[in-house]
Each structure stands twice: as structure tokens, then as C-alpha cells.
């Protein structure tokens, strides 16, 4: 049986009352969540001016990651699809506001009001088609599009993800780029099986704003090398504004030409249809009257 929860059941079913209590009571998970949230907050690179920011915690669960935001002096709104997880968050009296919702259907938040967003181990769930109506590409489009709208200009969004393979990572990254984000993937400890972690670091704003992607941490605790998007071992994968995927341009069909028209008329004659006679003007392009 696969150890990846997203392969076992949809999140709202997998995280039922029993699983939600088990998840939240695990000291190991609490420690991991705190560590990942601290790293996401670090990559968010908020101004160090002591002013609380309004942050979005996507896939907030029972509020473990939100506690890190509170401890750092920020206000936050948490969104999750599991009612059981949110019930535990309420029982724990977390300080953030909680919303029940499916991020694959978009975020119902006012445009431009959020100063930053984090997500721990949630975005990869959108790559699964748990229902016949689910199309991962469209769900990712709805999510990143609504996220881009609700963030203030220049704000960052940081997602810690567990992509199942390279194709899944590319799907997530390209969906974000199509929505208007700039940024890329930061990989901490890329050569460690145990400590390797991937973060999607996105910036919302015009090209004039800084969109440089931070560097990942190496084995010695220092920042790793900054490489181009090529393989699984890269520590930092960047896609700048200039290299965002472009929408395909519509092409106009060219005329069929005289030979095609004569052949078509001959076929119609054989069927007994009345067809105008062939002349030297047949198939010739007419001049515009204007």
C-alpha cells in the first residue's frame, strides 16, 4: 500500500475524525510542521519592520502551521477541505480565522488583501483526479488564478510540496507561471533522502518587482548552487517573467488553391450536382472592392 495519503483517498475523506486526531496528537508531526512552516516563513521574506501581516495558510489542517505564523506576530486565515481538521483547530482555539473550502475550486477571498501565503504538504493533492469531474490542470488553474488575485502586488507565496515525480512538479510550476506568477522551486538538501524538501516560491507582481528565487540549503547548512531547470537534483529551479509559457497563437487557414477547387468541382459533377463551368478565373483570388 502506498504511503502517500493523496493516493489513498480524497483529503476530505482521508482526514476524518480519527485521522485528524491522530495527526494532530503526533509529536513527530507537530515538530515537522513547525520546522517546515518556519522555513516557508523564511522564504516568504516579509519586511522585518515589526508590522503584523495578513497571511493565508492554504491546507491549514488543524492549525499546526498557523501557530508558527501566530508566534511570529502575524495574522492569518486558514483554508482547508477537511471539516474534521477544522473542528480540531477550533477545539485547539487557534488564533487564525478558518474557512472550509476546496482550493481546487478557487479561493473566495477579496482581491489584493493578502500580504503572503504559505502551504505545507497540500498543493500536490490537486494533481489527483478524485472525482470524474476533476481535471488536475483546470483545478490548478483555478487555484493559482484566484491566489494571484487575492495577493497584494509584490507579495510572495511559498508552498512546501511533495511532488510524486518530475512531471507533477512541472505541472504545478507551469500552472503557477500561466497564472502570472514569477519564481521557481527551491530544494533544500537535494542529496539527502531524509531531509530533502521542495518549496515552490512565487512572487505576485509586475516584472519591475524583485522576483529572484532564493537558494536552497545544502548538506552543510549553507545555500546550495543556483542552477537552471533540468533534473531532479537541482537545488533551485527558476522560471523568470521572460520565460513564462506563452499561450498558443491562433493561426488562420490558408486558401485551398485552384487545383483543390477544380478537383472538388469535378467530384460534385460526378454526383450529378450543377456546377459553374471552369474558366481562367476559377480559383483566382479576387481583389478587394475597398
N, C-alpha and C positions, 0 to 999 in steps of 0.2 A: 504493500500500500504506500502511495506517495506521501511524503512528509510535508508537502506544500498544501496548506489549508485551502487555497483557492482552487486546487484540483479535486477537492473532496466534496464541496457543496458551496452554494452561493453564500456570501457573507452574512446575510440576514438570517440564514438557516444554520450555518456552521456555528456562529456565535449566539447560541441560545442561552437560556438562563444558567445552565450548568457550566457550559464552556466559558461564559463571561465571568462567572465567579472564580473558576479555576485559573483563568488568565490573569485576573486582577490580584489574586492572592499569592501568585508565584513570586517569590523574592528575586529569582533569577530574571524573570521578565521585567519586573519593576526596575531592576538595575540596568538592564539592556535598554529599556525605553528611555530612562533618564540620560544615559550616555548618548544615544542616537539623537535625542531631542536637543541636547547641549551642542552637539556637532552641527545639527541643522540650524540652530540659532546662530552659531558662529558663522556659518556660510551665508546666513541672511544678511550679515554685515550692516546691522542697523546703526544709526549715528549714536555715538557714545556721549549723549548730552543730558541723560537723566530723565528725558521726557518719555512717559509710557506710550507705547504704540499699540494700535488695534491690529491684532494678528488673527489669521484664520488657521485653525487646526483641522485639516481635512482627514477624515477617518480617525477621529479623536478617540473612539472607543470609550473606555471607562474613565478617561481624563488623566491618564498617566503622563502623557506628553504635555498636556495642558498645565500640569503642575510645574513643569520646568519653566514654562512661559510666565506663570504667576510669580515664581521665585525670582525671576529676573526683572520683575516690576512691570510686566506688560499686561494689557487687557486682551482677551481673546474670545473668539466664537468658535465652537466646535461643531463639526458636521459628521454624522455617522448614519449608516443604514440599519444598524442593529439596535432595535429598541431595548433589548436586554442589556447591551453595553451602556446605553444612555441611562437606563434605570439605575445601574450601579454607580454611574457618575453622579447622579442626583443623590443617591444614598451617601456617597462619599463627600457630598457638599463641596464639589469643585467650584472655583470662583468664576469660571467662564460661562457664557451663555451657550446653550445646547440646542442644536437643530437636528431633527430627524429627516434624512433625505438621501437620495441616491445621486452621488456625484456624476454618474454616467448620464443623468438627465439634465445636468447643468446646475449651477449654484444660484439660488434665488436671493442674491444679495445686491444692494444698490451699487451702481457704477461708481468707481473711483474712491470708495470709502475705506478700503483696507490697506494698511501700511506694509503688509507682508504676509506670507503664508508658508506653513510647513506641513509636511505629511510624513508619517512614519509607517512604512510597510503597507501601503494602501493602494497606490496607483496601479500596480500590476494586476489587481483584481479586474480592472476594466478591460484587460486583454482576453478575458474569458467570456464566452457566449453561454451564459447560464440559462437563457430563455430563447425560444425561437425568434423572438423579436429583437434580440440583442445582436448588434453588429459592432465589434470592438472598435473599428475605425470611426464609426459615427458616434459612439459613446465617448471616445477620447476627444473627438472634435467638439462635442457639446461641453465637455468638462473644461478643456483648455480655453475654449472661446469665452465661456462665462467667467472663468478665473481671470482672464486678461481684462475683461470689462470691469470687474469689481476692484482690481488693484489700482492704486494711485500710480501716476506716472513715475517711473524710476524705481518702483518697488520691486523686491525680489520674491521669488517663491522657491523653496527648497524641498525636494521630495527624496526621502530615503526609500529606495526601491530594491526589490529582489527579482529582476527580470529572469525569466526561465531560460532564455537563450539570447543570442545576438540579435536575431530578427525581432524579438519582442522589445528589446532595448531600442532598436532603430524605429520601430513603430511608435513608441511613446515619444521619443525625441522629435521625430518628424512631425507628429501631430502637434506638439508644442510650437514648433517653428511655423507651421502653417497658421496657427492662431495669432501669430505676431510677436512671439517671444524671441529673445536672443539668449544665448547661453550654451550649455552643454552638460556633459556628465563628468562628475568628479569621482574618482575611485581612490579610496583610502586603502593602504596596504594591499596593493594588487597581487602580490605574490604569496599572500598568506591565506590559506584555506579557512582558517578560523576567524581572522579579523577583517577580511576583505569586506568593504561596504561601498555601495554605489549611491551617489546623490545626484539628482537632476537639479541643476542650479539655473534658474531662469530669471531674466530681467525684463520688466514691462516698461516700455518707453521708446521714444524716438531714437534713431541712430546717434544723436548727439550726446546721449547719456552714456555713461560708462557701462559696458556690457562684458567686460573681461571676466572670464571664468576662473575662479580660484583654483589653486593647485591642490592635488590630493596629498595625503600624508604617506610617507614612505615607511619602510621597515624600521628605520632608525628614529622615527618620530618627526623627521623633517619633511618639508614639502617635496613631493616627487617631481619628476620631469614633466614638462608640458608638451604633449605630443598631439599629432593630428588623429582624426577619427579613422582607425584602420583595423584594430583587432581587439580581442578580449583583454589583452594585457595592458592596454593604455591606462594611465593614471588620470589623465584629463582629456576629455573629448570635447572639442569646441565647434560650434556652428555659429558663425557671426551673422550680422544682418545681411551682408552682401551675399551669403551663401544659403539663405533660406530657400527652400524649394519653391519654385515658381509654378503658378497654375499654367496648365497647357493652353496654348493659344488656339483659338478656333481657326480652322483652315477652310477656305472656300473651294468648292469643287470646280475644276476647270471644265470648259465645254467639251462635248463628246467628239466633235470634229466631223468633217464631210464624209469620210469613209464609214463611220459608225451610223450616220444618218441615212446614207444610201442603203446600207445593209438592213436597217430597221424598216425602211420603206418597202424593200423587196419582201421581207418577211410578212408584212401586212398585206401586200398584193397577193401572196400565195394563200393567205387566209380568206381572200375574197373581199377585202376592205377597199374602199375607194380612197386612192392616194393621189395627191397632186403630182403631175409629171416632173421628171428630173430636168433641171436646167443648169446653166452655168452659174446661177445664183444660189443653187441648193447648198445649204451648209455654210454660206458665206456670212460673216459677221456684219450686221447692219450698223451703219453709222448712227450716232446719237442725233436726235432731232433738235437737241438744245445745245 
